[in-house]
Amino acid sequence: MPELRICALYPDVMNIYADRGNLLMLERRCAWREIACSVTAAGIGDAIDPDGHDLFYLGGGQDRDQRLCALDLVQTKREALHAAAARGAIVLGVCGGYQLLGHRYCIGTTHSGTGEHIPGLGLVDLETVRSDGPRLIGDVAIEVQLDDEPGKPSRILVGFENHGGRTHLGAGERPLGRVLKGHGNTGSSGAEGVRRDNVIGTYLHGPLLPKNAWFADWLIARATGIDELEPLDDTLEDAAHAEARRAANVAI
Protein backbone atom coordinates (compact mmCIF):
# COMPACT_ATOMS: atom_id res chain seq x y z
CA MET A 1 0.00 0.00 0.00
CA PRO A 2 1.38 3.45 -0.85
CA GLU A 3 2.01 5.78 2.07
CA LEU A 4 2.32 9.52 2.64
CA ARG A 5 4.56 10.35 5.59
CA ILE A 6 4.12 13.95 6.76
CA CYS A 7 6.27 15.83 9.22
CA ALA A 8 4.44 18.82 10.72
CA LEU A 9 6.96 21.35 11.96
CA TYR A 10 5.92 23.20 15.14
CA PRO A 11 2.18 22.47 14.75
CA ASP A 12 1.44 23.84 18.23
CA VAL A 13 2.76 27.35 17.52
CA MET A 14 3.01 27.81 13.74
CA ASN A 15 -0.69 27.31 13.11
CA ILE A 16 -2.50 30.66 13.23
CA TYR A 17 -3.89 30.51 9.67
CA ALA A 18 -5.93 27.31 9.93
CA ASP A 19 -2.82 25.29 9.15
CA ARG A 20 -4.32 22.18 10.73
CA GLY A 21 -6.88 22.28 7.92
CA ASN A 22 -4.11 21.72 5.39
CA LEU A 23 -2.91 18.63 7.22
CA LEU A 24 -6.46 17.31 7.60
CA MET A 25 -7.04 17.79 3.88
CA LEU A 26 -4.04 15.64 3.04
CA GLU A 27 -5.04 13.00 5.58
CA ARG A 28 -8.65 12.79 4.36
CA ARG A 29 -7.84 12.63 0.67
CA CYS A 30 -5.36 9.86 1.33
CA ALA A 31 -7.84 7.94 3.49
CA TRP A 32 -10.58 8.14 0.85
CA ARG A 33 -8.17 6.51 -1.59
CA GLU A 34 -6.88 3.94 0.92
CA ILE A 35 -3.44 5.53 0.90
CA ALA A 36 -1.78 5.20 4.29
CA CYS A 37 -1.00 8.58 5.84
CA SER A 38 0.92 9.41 8.99
CA VAL A 39 1.55 12.84 10.55
CA THR A 40 4.50 13.25 12.89
CA ALA A 41 4.92 16.46 14.88
CA ALA A 42 8.39 17.95 15.33
CA GLY A 43 8.61 20.72 17.91
CA ILE A 44 11.29 22.76 19.60
CA GLY A 45 14.42 20.67 20.16
CA ASP A 46 13.17 17.66 18.19
CA ALA A 47 15.57 16.20 15.65
CA ILE A 48 14.07 15.05 12.36
CA ASP A 49 14.94 12.18 10.06
CA PRO A 50 15.51 13.49 6.51
CA ASP A 51 14.65 10.06 5.10
CA GLY A 52 11.67 9.41 7.35
CA HIS A 53 9.13 11.73 5.72
CA ASP A 54 7.85 12.51 2.24
CA LEU A 55 6.43 15.96 2.99
CA PHE A 56 7.53 18.55 5.54
CA TYR A 57 4.98 21.25 6.42
CA LEU A 58 5.69 24.59 8.11
CA GLY A 59 2.77 26.93 8.76
CA GLY A 60 2.39 30.50 9.91
CA GLY A 61 2.87 32.09 13.31
CA GLN A 62 3.16 35.38 15.12
CA ASP A 63 6.52 37.17 15.14
CA ARG A 64 7.35 35.92 18.64
CA ASP A 65 6.72 32.31 17.69
CA GLN A 66 8.46 32.76 14.35
CA ARG A 67 11.63 33.98 16.12
CA LEU A 68 11.59 30.98 18.45
CA CYS A 69 11.06 28.47 15.66
CA ALA A 70 13.62 30.12 13.39
CA LEU A 71 16.37 29.67 15.94
CA ASP A 72 15.44 26.02 16.46
CA LEU A 73 15.20 25.40 12.72
CA VAL A 74 18.74 26.64 12.21
CA GLN A 75 20.19 24.86 15.23
CA THR A 76 18.45 21.47 15.12
CA LYS A 77 16.72 20.93 11.77
CA ARG A 78 18.52 22.84 9.02
CA GLU A 79 20.89 20.09 7.87
CA ALA A 80 18.15 17.46 7.89
CA LEU A 81 15.77 19.63 5.86
CA HIS A 82 18.48 20.38 3.32
CA ALA A 83 19.16 16.65 3.01
CA ALA A 84 15.45 15.91 2.65
CA ALA A 85 15.03 18.54 -0.05
CA ALA A 86 18.11 17.26 -1.86
CA ARG A 87 16.63 13.76 -2.13
CA GLY A 88 13.33 15.15 -3.45
CA ALA A 89 11.08 15.35 -0.39
CA ILE A 90 8.49 18.13 -0.49
CA VAL A 91 9.00 21.09 1.82
CA LEU A 92 5.93 23.33 1.94
CA GLY A 93 6.00 26.64 3.80
CA VAL A 94 2.90 28.83 4.19
CA CYS A 95 3.04 32.52 5.19
CA GLY A 96 5.52 32.72 8.10
CA GLY A 97 6.76 29.27 7.13
CA TYR A 98 7.38 30.57 3.62
CA GLN A 99 9.50 33.43 4.96
CA LEU A 100 11.63 30.98 6.96
CA LEU A 101 12.52 28.99 3.81
CA GLY A 102 14.80 31.84 2.73
CA HIS A 103 17.95 33.41 4.13
CA ARG A 104 16.43 35.80 6.65
CA TYR A 105 13.49 37.92 7.71
CA CYS A 106 14.69 41.49 8.23
CA ILE A 107 12.77 43.66 10.64
CA GLY A 108 14.41 46.91 9.54
CA THR A 109 14.18 49.54 6.85
CA THR A 110 16.45 47.97 4.21
CA HIS A 111 17.78 44.58 3.19
CA SER A 112 21.11 45.18 4.93
CA GLY A 113 20.06 47.95 7.30
CA THR A 114 19.97 47.98 11.04
CA GLY A 115 17.34 46.05 12.90
CA GLU A 116 16.59 42.46 13.80
CA HIS A 117 17.39 39.71 11.31
CA ILE A 118 15.56 36.45 11.96
CA PRO A 119 17.59 33.62 10.37
CA GLY A 120 16.07 31.28 7.80
CA LEU A 121 16.80 27.83 6.43
CA GLY A 122 18.39 28.99 3.18
CA LEU A 123 16.57 26.33 1.15
CA VAL A 124 15.77 29.00 -1.46
CA ASP A 125 17.37 32.31 -2.36
CA LEU A 126 15.01 34.89 -0.91
CA GLU A 127 14.86 37.53 1.77
CA THR A 128 11.86 39.06 3.49
CA VAL A 129 11.92 42.65 4.72
CA ARG A 130 9.34 44.12 7.10
CA SER A 131 7.83 47.17 5.43
CA ASP A 132 6.72 50.42 7.04
CA GLY A 133 3.88 50.45 4.52
CA PRO A 134 0.46 48.89 4.97
CA ARG A 135 0.01 45.16 5.45
CA LEU A 136 -0.80 43.23 2.29
CA ILE A 137 -4.22 41.82 3.08
CA GLY A 138 -7.04 40.35 1.04
CA ASP A 139 -8.28 37.60 -1.24
CA VAL A 140 -5.66 36.47 -3.72
CA ALA A 141 -5.55 34.32 -6.85
CA ILE A 142 -2.48 33.24 -8.77
CA GLU A 143 -1.85 31.38 -12.01
CA VAL A 144 0.57 28.49 -11.59
CA GLN A 145 2.28 26.04 -13.92
CA LEU A 146 3.39 23.10 -11.81
CA ASP A 147 4.09 20.64 -14.62
CA ASP A 148 7.15 21.37 -16.69
CA GLU A 149 6.04 19.49 -19.78
CA PRO A 150 5.17 21.73 -22.76
CA GLY A 151 1.46 22.11 -23.40
CA LYS A 152 0.33 21.41 -19.85
CA PRO A 153 -2.40 23.89 -18.84
CA SER A 154 -1.90 26.38 -16.04
CA ARG A 155 -4.08 26.22 -12.94
CA ILE A 156 -5.45 28.72 -10.43
CA LEU A 157 -4.60 28.75 -6.74
CA VAL A 158 -6.77 30.87 -4.46
CA GLY A 159 -6.50 31.92 -0.85
CA PHE A 160 -6.12 34.83 1.53
CA GLU A 161 -2.99 36.81 2.34
CA ASN A 162 -2.09 38.88 5.39
CA HIS A 163 1.57 39.84 5.71
CA GLY A 164 3.62 42.89 6.58
CA GLY A 165 6.81 41.53 5.03
CA ARG A 166 7.85 41.96 1.41
CA THR A 167 9.57 38.86 0.05
CA HIS A 168 12.24 39.41 -2.60
CA LEU A 169 13.37 36.45 -4.70
CA GLY A 170 16.94 36.05 -5.85
CA ALA A 171 17.68 36.37 -9.56
CA GLY A 172 17.78 32.61 -10.06
CA GLU A 173 14.55 31.77 -8.26
CA ARG A 174 11.17 31.31 -9.88
CA PRO A 175 7.91 32.30 -8.24
CA LEU A 176 5.19 29.78 -7.55
CA GLY A 177 2.77 31.78 -9.66
CA ARG A 178 1.70 35.00 -11.34
CA VAL A 179 -0.64 37.28 -9.40
CA LEU A 180 -4.09 37.62 -10.95
CA LYS A 181 -5.68 39.29 -7.95
CA GLY A 182 -4.10 40.47 -4.72
CA HIS A 183 -0.63 41.58 -3.69
CA GLY A 184 1.73 38.60 -3.80
CA ASN A 185 5.32 38.71 -2.62
CA THR A 186 5.86 42.48 -2.58
CA GLY A 187 2.66 44.13 -3.75
CA SER A 188 4.31 45.26 -6.98
CA SER A 189 6.38 42.42 -8.50
CA GLY A 190 3.41 40.48 -9.89
CA ALA A 191 4.94 37.32 -8.43
CA GLU A 192 3.68 35.13 -5.59
CA GLY A 193 5.50 32.48 -3.66
CA VAL A 194 8.54 30.51 -4.70
CA ARG A 195 9.21 27.08 -6.13
CA ARG A 196 12.53 25.31 -6.43
CA ASP A 197 11.92 21.70 -7.38
CA ASN A 198 9.92 20.31 -4.43
CA VAL A 199 10.53 23.26 -2.10
CA ILE A 200 7.43 25.47 -2.24
CA GLY A 201 6.52 28.62 -0.36
CA THR A 202 3.41 30.76 -0.56
CA TYR A 203 1.50 33.46 1.31
CA LEU A 204 -1.84 31.85 0.41
CA HIS A 205 -3.72 30.58 3.41
CA GLY A 206 -7.22 30.53 4.77
CA PRO A 207 -6.36 27.53 4.67
CA LEU A 208 -4.69 26.77 1.34
CA LEU A 209 -5.51 23.14 0.54
CA PRO A 210 -9.26 22.94 1.33
CA LYS A 211 -9.74 25.78 -1.18
CA ASN A 212 -7.54 24.03 -3.76
CA ALA A 213 -8.20 20.29 -3.70
CA TRP A 214 -6.34 19.83 -6.97
CA PHE A 215 -3.17 21.18 -5.36
CA ALA A 216 -3.55 18.83 -2.39
CA ASP A 217 -3.73 15.96 -4.89
CA TRP A 218 -0.67 17.24 -6.74
CA LEU A 219 1.28 17.23 -3.46
CA ILE A 220 0.09 13.70 -2.60
CA ALA A 221 1.00 12.33 -6.02
CA ARG A 222 4.33 14.11 -6.07
CA ALA A 223 5.27 12.94 -2.57
CA THR A 224 4.20 9.32 -3.00
CA GLY A 225 5.26 8.84 -6.61
CA ILE A 226 1.76 7.72 -7.66
CA ASP A 227 1.36 8.50 -11.35
CA GLU A 228 -2.41 8.94 -11.30
CA LEU A 229 -4.60 9.28 -8.23
CA GLU A 230 -8.05 7.73 -8.07
CA PRO A 231 -10.64 10.47 -8.75
CA LEU A 232 -12.90 11.61 -5.91
CA ASP A 233 -16.30 13.26 -5.72
CA ASP A 234 -15.14 16.85 -5.28
CA THR A 235 -18.51 18.57 -5.39
CA LEU A 236 -17.95 20.35 -2.07
CA GLU A 237 -14.27 21.01 -2.74
CA ASP A 238 -15.04 22.51 -6.15
CA ALA A 239 -17.70 24.72 -4.55
CA ALA A 240 -15.17 25.98 -1.98
CA HIS A 241 -12.69 26.75 -4.76
CA ALA A 242 -15.36 28.52 -6.81
CA GLU A 243 -16.42 30.66 -3.84
CA ALA A 244 -12.81 31.66 -3.18
CA ARG A 245 -12.42 32.64 -6.81
CA ARG A 246 -15.58 34.73 -6.62
CA ALA A 247 -14.23 36.45 -3.50
CA ALA A 248 -11.05 37.27 -5.42
CA ASN A 249 -13.12 38.39 -8.43
CA VAL A 250 -11.41 35.91 -10.74
CA ALA A 251 -13.62 34.28 -13.36
CA ILE A 252 -14.38 30.59 -13.06
N, C-alpha and C positions, 0 to 999 in steps of 0.2 A: 504493500500500500504506500503511495506517495505521502510525504510528510512535509509540512511547513513548520520550521522551527524559528520562532520569533524571540528576540531579546528586546524587552522594553526597558529603555534606559531611564532611570529615575522616575518611574510612573507615579510616585507619591507626591512629587513636587513639580515636575515639568508636565502639567496636565490641565492648565487653566482654560484651554480652548476646546474642551470636549474631546481631548485626545483619546480617552478610553473608548470613545465611539469608533475611532479608526481601528483599534485593536479588535473590538467586538465585530466589526464588519469583516475583517479578515477571518476571524474564527468562524463566524456563521457561514460565510460563503464556502469555506473549506468543509465544514460539517455537512452542509447540504449536498456536497459532492462526494462525501465519504473520503475526504482527504484528511489525514491526521494532522492536527494542529496543536502545538504547544507554545505557551507564552511564559518566558522566564524573566523575572524582574531582576535588574541589576542596579543597586543603589549606591550610595556613597561608600567608598572603600571596597566594593565588590570587584574582584577581578573577573574578566570575561574570557571565554574560550573563543578565539577567532574562527575555529573550525566547528564550533558547536551550534551555530545558528545560521539560518539562511537569510534572515532579514533583521536588521537592527533599527529600532524606532526611537527617535528622540523628539519629544513634543515641546510645547511652549511653557514658559514660566515667567514670573515676575523677575525684575532685575536682581533682587536679593537672592532668589533661588538660582537664577542663571549664573551669578558669580560663584556660588557654592559648587554648582555642578561643573562649571568650566574648570575650576581648579582640580577637581577630582578626575575629570575627563583627561586632562593633561598628565596628571600624576599616575593614574592607575589603569587607564583604558586606552590611551592614545595608540600605543604600539599594536595592541590587539585589533583595534578598529582599522588601522592601516593595513594590517595583515589580512583581515577579513575582506576589506575592499579590494585588495590586490588579487585575491583568489576569486572574486566575482560575487561575493555576498552583497545584498542590497543594504544600503545605509540611507534611511529616509529621515530627514530633519524638517520639522514644520515650525514656522515662525521663529521663536527663540532657538529651537533646535537647529533650524536652518542657519542662523547667524553663527552658531558654534561650530559649523562644519568648516568655516574659513579660518583665516589667520588670527583675527582679533575683532573685538567689538569695542570701538573707541568712543568713550563718553567724553568728548572734547569738541573743539570747534573745527579741527582739521584732521586729515588722515594721520599726520605725524605731530600734531600739536600737543600741548599739555593736556592733562586730564587722565582719567582712568582708562586703562586698556585691559579688557577682559580677554584672556587668551582663548584661542580656539584650537580645533583639532588639526587644521591644515590639510584636510582631505581634498579641498578644492582651493583655488586661488581667488579668494575674495576677502573683502574687508567691509565691515559695517560701521558707520559713523552716526552717532546720535546727532540729530539735527535740531537747531533752535526753532525751526519752522513747525507748522502744524503736523499733528500725527496723520498718517495716511490710513484713512478709515473708510470702509464701505464695501459694497458687493463688488466682486471682481470676476472677470472671465478672461481666460487666456487660450490661445490656439497653440496646440502642442503637436509635435511630430515625434513620436516615440520609436517608431520603426524606421530603420535606416535604409530599407530597401526602396529603390525608386518606384514611384507610383502609388505608394501607400498613402491613404487619405489622412489628413490631419484630424485631430479631435479637439473637443472643447472641455477644459477643466473649469469648474466654477467653485466659488467659495466666498469667504469674507476675509478682509485684511484689516489689521489694526496694529500698526507699528510706528514707532518714532524714529527708528534707525533707517538710514539709507544704505543699501547694500550695493557695493561697486564690484563688479566682476573683473578679474584680470583679463588681459588681452587674449589669452588663449582659451578662456572658458566660454562655454555656450550656455545661454539661458535655457530654462525648462520650456518657456513658451513666450509668445508674443502677446502683449496686453491688448485685449479688445475693449475692455471696460475696466476702469479702476486705475490704480496707481502703479502697482508693481514694485520693482526693486528700489527705485529712487523717486518715482513720481514723474520722471521726465525721460527716462531712457527707452521706454517702450518695451522693456524686457522684464520678465518675472521669473524668479527662481534660478536654479542652476542645475545642470546635469552633466556629470562626467561619468560615462559608463553606467554603473549601477549605484553611484552616489547621487542622490537627488535631494534638493532643498527647495522649499517653497514657503511663501507667506500665506497661502490659502488654507483657511481652517473653517471651522463652523459646524461640525468637523468636515474634513476633506473627503474621506472615502464614502460615507453614506450619501453624499451628494454626487458622487462620481463612481458608480459601481463598476463601470468599465475599467477604470484605473485600478481599483482594488483587484480585479481579475488579472490585469496586466502584471501587477506586482506578484500575485500568486503564481502565475504561469512562469514568470521570469525567475522567481526564487526557487521553484521546484523543478524547473526544466520540463514541465508538461507542455507539449506542443499545442494542444487544443483542449481547453476546458469544456466540460459538459455544460450546455446552456441551462440557464435558470429562468424561472418566471420572474421577470424584473419589473412587473407592473408598478409596484410601489416605488422601487428605486428610480425608475424612469420618471415617475411623477415628481419625485424629490429633485431630480436633476432639472427637469423642465421648470419647476417653480424657482429654483435658484437662477436659472437663465433669465426668467422673466424679471426677477428682482434686479438682475444686472443689466436689464434691457438689451439682451442679446438674443436675436431671433433664433427660434428652434427649427 
